[in-house]
Amino acid sequence: MIRFRLHFVLGLLLVSLAACGGARAGEKGKAVKVRLDPARLASAHEGERHALLIGIDQYDDDSWNDLRYPAKDAEDLGRALADPRRGGFRSVTVLHRPEQTTRAGVLEALRALEARAWNPRDVVVVYVSGHGTLARDTRGELQRYLVMRDTRFRDVQGTGLEMAVLEQALERLGSLRRVLVLATCHSGTGKSLLPESVRSELERTKAAFLPRPLEEDSRASLVLSASDWGEAAREDDALGNDIYTHFFIQALDGRGDRNRDGAVSATEAHDWARRHTWTYTQGRQRPSVRMTEVGADPVLLSGSLSQPGQPEVFSYSPRLEGFTLKVDGVDAGELPGGVALPEGNRRLGLHKGGALLWEDTVVLRPGERRALDAMLREQEEGPRRTVSLDMGVLGFLDARSRREVLPRTLMAGAGLRWRGVLLDERLDVGADLAVGQGRQALQLDVGGTVPVRHRAVMVGVTVGPSWEWGRLGVSTGPRVAALWMERSFQLELLNQDERYFTVWPGWMAGVSWRLATRWVLEAKGQLLWAYVPVDGRTRAVGFGGLWLSGGYRF
C-alpha cells in the first residue's frame, strides 16, 4: 500500500511535467508544489516482509511415510504472516502441491526468491516442514538433507535437497534480515527416516564425530529448528499441526511480545514456541536456534514497534544450556532463551546445580538487548582498552648523536591500547603521544660548546599481539613513530632555531603486571631507525626509549 501511494505521488509529478511540456506557445505553465510527509516517505524506504513456505506431506518413494500436517503447517503459517493485523507480509508464497514440492520445483522457487530486488532491511522467512534425513555427499561426508516429494530413499544424495544448497541460496539474497525455520528432524524417528547403513553407523559413532548441524554452520541471520540436533520433530493430532509450528504461529498473535514493544521478533516467537514445545512434549523435543548476524534482532515477524521495549538479556549458546538466570537473586528463567527485565541496575547471575558461574551488576536501558555470552566473555577476558600515563627517556643510541644532535630527553605522555581489534581478535592496536623539553650544551666541531634549548613531540602507533598468564602480560609488535624536534641556539650575537620532522619505523615490546582488575603497571622499550639531516648532512641513526606506565583498563 505504501509503495502504491509513493508511485501515485510520482505519477502526479510526471503528469504535471507533461502538462508543462504541452502548454500553448507563450505559456510556461504553473509550478505545482508537492509536499511529501517525511514520515511517510521514510516508511516507503523501510524493509518489506516476504516469505517462502514449503510443506511436503506426500512422497513418491514408499520408503518415506506420508505425513499429515506439513501442507497445513505451511498454509496456517502463511495466513498468520499475511494477516495485516499480525505479520503484514507483502508476499507469502506457499508450496505444498505435488508438482511444487519436487526438488526441481523447490529449486525454482529459490531462484525466483534470489531474483527479487532486495533491500538490506527486508525480512525474508523460509520455512520447511517435512522429512529430514542424513546421507553421504559426493565427498563421502555425512550431511543433512531435506526430503523432497521425488527424493529416492536409495539416492538421497542425488535426489534430496542438501541443506548447504538452501544455506547458499539464503546467503545470496540482498536482505540482511533472514530467517530459516526448519520443522524437520534427522534423528531417524518422527518426521525422519535414515538408511540402515547410516543408522548403524551413527550407533557406532561417538557424538563428537557427527557433522555439525546447519544451525551451527549457517551464516544466515537466524536458523530456527523445531528440534535439537539428534532429536525428532513431532506432529500432533490434538493440535492439528507440527507441535513447534503450532506454538510459533501462536506467538505471532501478540502473545510472544515478551518485551512489550508492540512487535514480535523472530527470537521472541522462537522462545515462545520453544518453551511451550518443551512443556507439551514433556522434554522430549527441544527446539534450537543459532544466530550469527543479528545484534538487536531487527527481524520482526508480527506487529510494529510502537514504543521502546523492556530491556532483554539472552543466550542461545550450547555452552550455557541448562543454566538458570537469576536477576536480583530471583530465578528469571532457564537458558537457552531470552528474558525481559525492568530497566535500571540489575544484578545478574548464572547458576547451575547450586554453583555460580558468573555474576555482575549491569545497567539496562529501555529497548536494549544484551547477550549473556558477550558479558561473560568480557568478564573472562577482562577489559579490552587501557588508557595510560607514561614517563620515559628517549635518546639516540650512539654517543656522537647524543653530543651533537640531541641528548637523552625526559618525556611525558599518554597512551591508549585496544586489545584484540584486528585479525579475529589476535592483534592489539596502541597509540601514544609524548612531549619533552630540556637544555643542553652541544659540542662544536671547532671546539667549545654552545647552549641549546630543545623540544620534542612524538606520536606513535604500535600493532601486535599480546599474551597474559595470570597477572603477567607481554606485548610486542612493529611500531611507526612521527618525531618533531626543535633546537634553539642561544648566543649573544646569534639566536637561531632548527626544526626537524621525520617518521621512523621500529619495534616495541612491553611487560605488564596487573595490580587489580582495572589497574596495571607496564615497562616498555622501543627501537627506531631513521635518517636525520644534521648541518646539511644526512645521518643514519638509531633511536631508543624506555618507558614506565600506569594504566587503567576499561
C-alpha positions in Angstrom: 0.0 0.0 0.0 2.8 2.4 0.9 4.6 1.6 -2.4 1.3 2.3 -4.3 1.0 5.7 -2.7 4.5 6.6 -3.4 4.1 5.6 -7.1 0.8 7.6 -7.2 2.7 10.8 -6.0 5.4 10.2 -8.5 2.7 9.8 -11.2 1.3 13.2 -10.3 4.7 14.7 -10.7 5.0 13.2 -14.2 1.6 14.4 -15.2 2.5 17.9 -14.1 5.7 17.9 -16.1 3.7 16.6 -19.2 1.2 19.4 -18.7 4.0 22.0 -18.8 5.5 20.5 -21.9 2.1 20.5 -23.7 1.2 24.1 -22.9 0.4 26.5 -25.7 3.2 28.7 -27.1 4.0 31.6 -24.8 2.7 29.8 -21.7 5.3 28.5 -19.3 2.8 26.6 -17.2 2.3 26.9 -13.5 4.6 25.5 -10.8 3.0 22.7 -8.9 4.0 22.3 -5.2 4.1 18.7 -4.0 4.5 18.2 -0.3 5.7 14.7 0.9 5.2 13.8 4.5 8.7 13.0 5.7 7.4 10.2 8.0 5.5 8.5 5.1 8.4 9.0 2.8 10.8 7.3 5.3 8.4 4.5 5.7 8.3 3.9 2.0 12.0 3.0 2.2 11.7 0.7 5.2 12.2 -3.0 4.7 9.3 -5.2 3.5 8.5 -8.7 4.7 8.5 -11.7 2.3 8.1 -15.4 3.0 8.6 -18.7 1.1 6.8 -21.6 3.0 7.2 -25.2 1.9 5.1 -28.1 3.3 5.8 -31.6 1.9 3.5 -34.4 3.1 3.4 -36.7 0.1 6.3 -38.7 -1.2 6.7 -40.8 -4.4 9.0 -43.3 -2.8 7.1 -45.6 -0.4 10.1 -45.8 1.9 9.2 -42.3 3.1 5.9 -42.4 5.1 3.4 -39.7 4.2 2.9 -37.0 6.8 -0.4 -35.5 7.9 0.3 -31.8 8.5 3.2 -30.2 6.6 0.9 -28.7 4.0 -1.4 -27.4 6.7 1.6 -26.1 8.6 2.7 -24.0 5.7 -0.8 -22.7 5.0 -1.6 -21.9 8.6 1.7 -20.0 9.0 1.1 -18.3 5.7 -2.2 -17.0 6.8 -0.7 -15.6 10.0 2.2 -13.9 8.2 -0.1 -12.4 5.5 -2.7 -11.2 8.0 -2.4 -7.4 8.2 -3.2 -7.5 11.9 -0.3 -9.8 12.5 2.6 -10.4 10.1 1.5 -7.9 7.4 3.9 -9.6 4.9 3.9 -8.1 1.5 4.2 -11.5 -0.2 3.7 -15.1 1.1 4.4 -18.0 -1.3 3.2 -21.4 -0.1 4.4 -24.6 -1.9 2.5 -27.7 -1.0 1.0 -29.2 -4.1 2.8 -32.3 -5.5 4.2 -30.5 -8.6 5.6 -27.7 -6.4 7.4 -29.8 -3.9 9.7 -31.7 -6.1 13.4 -31.0 -5.9 13.2 -29.0 -9.2 10.1 -27.1 -8.1 11.7 -26.0 -4.8 15.0 -25.0 -6.5 13.0 -22.9 -9.0 11.2 -21.2 -6.1 14.6 -20.4 -4.5 15.9 -19.0 -7.8 12.8 -16.8 -8.0 13.5 -15.6 -4.5 17.0 -14.7 -5.4 15.9 -12.8 -8.5 14.0 -10.2 -6.3 15.4 -6.7 -5.8 16.2 -6.9 -2.1 16.6 -4.1 0.3 19.1 -4.9 3.1 16.4 -4.1 5.6 13.9 -6.5 4.1 12.8 -9.5 6.2 12.7 -12.9 4.4 11.4 -16.1 6.0 12.0 -19.5 4.5 10.0 -22.3 6.3 10.2 -26.0 5.6 8.0 -28.7 7.1 8.6 -32.3 6.1 11.0 -35.2 6.4 14.7 -34.7 7.1 17.5 -37.2 6.8 21.2 -37.8 6.8 23.2 -39.2 3.9 26.7 -39.2 2.4 27.6 -36.5 -0.1 29.8 -36.8 -3.2 32.9 -36.4 -0.9 31.7 -39.2 1.4 30.9 -36.8 4.2 27.7 -37.1 6.2 25.3 -34.2 5.5 21.8 -33.2 6.3 19.2 -33.3 3.5 15.6 -32.2 3.1 13.4 -34.9 1.6 11.5 -33.6 -1.4 8.4 -35.3 -2.9 10.6 -37.1 -5.5 13.6 -37.9 -3.3 14.5 -41.6 -3.6 15.4 -43.4 -0.4 18.3 -45.2 -2.1 19.7 -42.0 -3.7 19.3 -39.2 -1.2 22.5 -37.5 -2.3 21.3 -37.2 -5.9 17.6 -36.5 -5.3 17.3 -34.7 -2.0 17.9 -31.1 -1.2 21.2 -30.7 0.7 21.0 -28.2 3.5 24.1 -26.4 2.1 22.2 -25.6 -1.1 19.4 -23.9 0.9 22.0 -22.1 3.0 23.9 -20.8 0.0 20.6 -19.6 -1.6 19.9 -17.5 1.6 23.4 -16.1 1.6 23.0 -14.8 -1.9 20.0 -12.7 -1.0 20.5 -8.9 -0.7 18.5 -8.9 2.6 20.4 -8.9 5.8 17.4 -10.0 7.9 16.9 -13.6 7.0 15.2 -16.4 9.0 15.2 -20.1 8.2 12.7 -22.2 10.1 13.1 -26.0 9.9 10.2 -28.0 11.1 12.1 -31.2 10.2 14.4 -33.6 12.0 17.2 -36.0 11.3 17.2 -38.5 14.2 15.6 -41.4 12.5 12.3 -41.1 14.3 9.2 -38.9 14.0 9.5 -36.8 10.8 12.6 -38.6 9.6 13.9 -41.8 8.3 17.5 -43.0 8.0 19.0 -45.6 5.7 20.0 -48.7 7.7 23.7 -48.2 6.8 23.6 -44.6 8.2 21.6 -45.7 11.3 24.0 -48.4 12.2 27.0 -46.1 11.6 25.6 -43.4 13.9 25.0 -46.0 16.6 28.7 -46.9 16.5 30.0 -43.3 16.2 30.6 -41.0 19.1 28.7 -37.8 19.1 31.9 -35.8 18.8 32.4 -37.1 15.3 28.9 -36.3 14.0 28.7 -33.5 11.4 27.8 -30.1 12.8 24.2 -29.1 12.1 23.3 -26.4 9.7 22.3 -24.1 12.6 25.9 -24.0 13.6 27.5 -23.6 10.2 25.0 -21.3 8.5 25.7 -17.6 8.1 22.1 -16.7 7.7 20.8 -14.3 10.4 18.7 -16.8 12.2 18.2 -20.5 11.8 15.4 -21.9 14.0 14.9 -25.6 14.4 11.8 -27.5 15.7 14.1 -29.9 17.4 17.7 -30.1 18.6 20.5 -32.0 16.8 19.6 -35.7 17.0 16.0 -35.3 18.1 12.7 -35.8 16.4 10.2 -33.2 15.4 6.7 -34.3 16.1 3.2 -33.8 14.7 0.2 -33.9 17.0 -3.4 -34.7 16.1 -4.8 -32.7 19.0 -3.1 -29.6 17.8 -3.5 -30.4 14.1 0.0 -29.2 13.3 3.6 -29.8 13.8 4.0 -29.0 17.5 6.7 -26.4 17.2 4.9 -24.7 14.2 1.6 -24.6 16.2 3.2 -22.6 19.0 5.3 -20.5 16.6 2.1 -19.3 14.9 0.5 -18.8 18.3 3.3 -16.3 19.2 2.5 -14.1 16.3 -0.9 -13.0 17.6 1.0 -10.9 20.2 1.5 -13.5 22.9 5.1 -13.7 22.0 5.8 -10.0 22.5 8.0 -10.5 25.6 9.4 -7.0 25.9 6.1 -5.2 25.2 7.3 -3.1 22.3 4.4 -3.8 20.0 6.2 -6.3 17.7 7.1 -10.0 17.8 10.7 -10.6 16.7 11.9 -13.9 15.4 13.7 -14.8 18.6 10.6 -13.9 20.7 8.5 -16.2 18.5 11.0 -18.9 18.8 11.3 -18.6 22.5 7.6 -18.8 23.0 7.4 -21.9 20.7 10.5 -23.5 22.3 9.1 -23.1 25.9 5.7 -24.5 25.0 7.0 -27.3 22.8 9.3 -28.4 25.6 6.4 -28.4 28.1 3.9 -30.1 25.7 6.3 -32.9 24.8 7.4 -33.3 28.4 11.0 -32.5 27.5 11.3 -34.9 24.5 11.6 -32.2 21.9 13.9 -29.2 22.4 13.8 -26.5 19.7 17.1 -24.8 19.0 18.4 -21.6 17.4 21.6 -20.3 16.0 22.3 -16.6 15.4 25.1 -15.0 13.5 24.4 -11.6 12.0 21.7 -10.4 14.4 22.6 -7.9 17.1 19.4 -6.3 18.4 17.2 -8.8 16.4 15.7 -6.5 13.9 13.8 -9.4 12.3 10.2 -8.5 13.1 7.6 -11.1 12.1 4.5 -9.6 13.5 3.2 -6.1 14.6 5.3 -3.0 14.5 7.5 -1.2 17.0 5.2 1.3 18.9 7.4 2.0 21.9 10.8 1.1 23.4 10.5 -2.3 24.9 11.8 -3.6 28.2 15.5 -4.4 28.3 16.3 -8.1 27.4 19.2 -10.4 28.1 19.6 -13.7 26.2 21.8 -16.6 25.3 21.4 -19.4 22.7 24.9 -20.7 23.3 25.2 -24.5 23.9 27.8 -23.6 26.5 25.1 -22.0 28.7 22.3 -24.5 28.1 20.7 -25.6 31.3 21.9 -22.6 33.3 19.4 -20.6 35.4 19.5 -16.9 35.1 18.9 -15.1 38.3 18.0 -11.4 38.4 18.5 -9.6 41.8 18.6 -13.0 43.4 15.3 -14.3 41.9 15.1 -17.0 39.2 14.1 -15.4 35.9 14.3 -18.5 33.6 16.4 -21.3 32.2 18.7 -21.0 29.2 18.6 -21.1 26.2 16.3 -18.2 25.6 15.7 -14.6 26.4 14.3 -12.7 29.4 12.7 -9.3 29.6 13.7 -7.3 32.6 12.9 -4.0 34.3 15.3 -1.2 33.4 17.9 0.1 35.7 20.8 -1.5 37.7 20.3 -5.3 37.8 22.3 -7.9 39.5 22.6 -10.9 37.0 23.9 -14.3 37.9 24.2 -17.6 36.1 23.7 -20.7 38.2 23.7 -24.5 37.6 23.5 -27.2 40.2 24.0 -24.8 43.0 27.2 -23.4 41.5 27.6 -19.8 40.5 29.3 -19.4 37.1 29.1 -15.6 36.7 27.6 -12.6 38.5 27.7 -8.9 37.7 25.7 -5.7 38.0 24.7 -4.2 34.7 22.8 -1.1 33.7 19.8 -2.0 31.4 18.1 0.7 29.3 14.7 0.6 27.5 14.9 -1.2 24.2 18.3 -2.7 25.0 19.2 -6.3 24.1 22.3 -7.8 25.8 23.9 -11.1 25.0 24.9 -13.0 28.2 27.7 -14.7 26.2 29.3 -11.4 25.5 29.0 -10.2 29.1 30.5 -13.5 30.3 33.3 -13.3 27.8 34.1 -9.7 28.7 34.5 -10.7 32.4 36.7 -13.7 31.5 38.9 -11.8 29.1 38.9 -8.6 31.2 38.6 -5.1 29.8 39.8 -4.6 26.2 41.0 -1.0 26.4 43.8 0.5 28.5 44.5 4.2 29.0 47.9 5.0 30.5 50.1 7.9 31.7 53.7 7.4 30.5 57.1 8.6 31.7 60.3 7.7 29.9 63.6 8.6 28.4 64.3 8.9 24.7 67.6 9.3 23.0 69.9 8.3 20.2 71.8 5.1 20.6 75.2 6.4 19.5 77.1 8.8 21.7 78.0 11.2 18.8 74.4 11.9 18.0 73.7 12.5 21.7 76.6 15.0 21.8 75.9 16.8 18.6 72.1 16.5 17.9 70.0 15.7 21.0 70.9 14.3 24.4 68.7 11.9 26.3 65.4 13.6 26.9 62.8 13.0 29.6 59.4 12.6 28.1 55.9 12.5 29.5 52.8 11.5 27.7 49.6 9.3 27.4 48.6 6.2 25.5 45.6 4.2 24.6 45.6 0.5 23.7 42.8 -1.6 22.2 43.2 -5.3 22.8 42.1 -7.8 20.1 40.7 -5.5 17.4 42.4 -6.8 14.3 42.7 -10.2 12.6 39.9 -12.0 14.5 41.0 -10.5 17.9 44.6 -11.7 17.5 46.3 -8.3 17.3 46.2 -5.2 19.5 46.5 -1.6 18.4 48.1 1.1 20.5 48.5 4.8 20.0 50.6 7.2 22.2 51.7 10.9 22.4 54.7 12.1 24.3 56.4 15.5 24.7 59.6 16.6 26.3 62.0 19.6 26.5 65.3 20.5 28.1 68.6 22.4 27.8 72.0 21.2 26.7 75.4 22.2 25.7 76.3 20.9 22.2 79.9 20.2 21.3 81.2 22.2 18.3 83.5 20.7 15.6 86.0 23.6 16.2 85.9 23.0 19.9 83.9 24.5 22.7 80.2 24.2 23.3 77.1 26.2 22.6 74.0 26.3 24.8 70.9 24.9 23.1 67.3 24.6 24.2 65.3 21.7 22.7 61.8 20.4 22.5 60.4 17.1 21.1 57.0 15.7 20.3 56.5 12.1 19.4 53.3 10.4 18.1 53.4 6.6 17.6 51.2 3.6 16.6 52.0 0.0 17.5 50.3 -3.1 16.2 51.0 -6.5 17.6 49.9 -9.5 19.7 49.7 -9.7 23.5 49.6 -12.7 25.9 48.5 -12.9 29.5 49.4 -15.5 32.2 47.5 -14.6 35.3 48.6 -11.1 36.3 51.6 -11.1 34.0 51.3 -9.8 30.4 53.6 -9.5 27.5 53.1 -7.4 24.3 55.2 -6.7 21.2 54.9 -5.6 17.6 56.1 -3.2 14.9 55.9 0.5 15.5 55.8 3.6 13.5 56.6 7.0 15.2 56.5 10.5 13.9 59.0 12.8 15.6 59.2 16.6 15.6 62.2 18.3 17.1 63.2 21.9 17.6 66.6 23.3 18.7 67.2 26.9 19.7 70.8 28.1 19.7 71.2 30.9 22.2 74.3 33.0 21.7 74.9 36.7 22.4 75.2 37.5 18.7 73.0 34.7 17.3 69.6 33.3 18.1 68.8 30.6 15.6 66.1 27.9 15.5 66.3 24.5 13.7 63.3 22.2 13.2 63.2 18.6 12.1 60.3 16.3 11.3 60.6 12.6 10.4 58.7 9.3 10.5 60.6 6.3 11.9 59.8 2.6 11.7 60.8 0.4 14.6 59.7 -2.2 17.2 58.2 -2.1 20.7 58.0 -4.7 23.4 56.5 -4.4 26.9 55.9 -6.4 30.1 52.9 -5.6 32.3 51.8 -6.6 35.8 48.1 -6.3 36.7 47.6 -4.8 40.2 43.9 -5.4 40.3 41.0 -5.9 37.8 41.4 -2.4 36.4 44.9 -1.2 37.2 48.1 -2.2 35.6 51.8 -1.3 35.6 53.9 -1.7 32.4 57.5 -1.3 31.4 58.1 -0.8 27.6 61.1 -0.4 25.4 61.2 0.8 21.8 63.8 0.8 19.0 63.5 3.1 16.0 65.7 3.7 12.9 65.8 6.8 10.6 67.8 9.2 8.5 68.2 12.6 10.2 69.7 15.7 8.5 72.2 17.5 10.6 74.2 20.5 9.5 73.5 19.7 5.8 74.4 16.1 6.1 72.0 13.1 6.4 73.0 10.6 9.0 71.5 7.1 9.6 70.8 6.8 13.3 69.2 4.5 15.8 66.8 5.8 18.4 65.6 4.1 21.6 63.4 4.7 24.6 62.4 3.2 27.9 59.0 3.8 29.4 57.2 3.2 32.7 53.4 3.4 32.5 50.5 3.3 34.9 47.3 2.3 33.2 43.6 1.9 33.8 41.7 -0.9 31.9 38.1 -0.4 30.8 
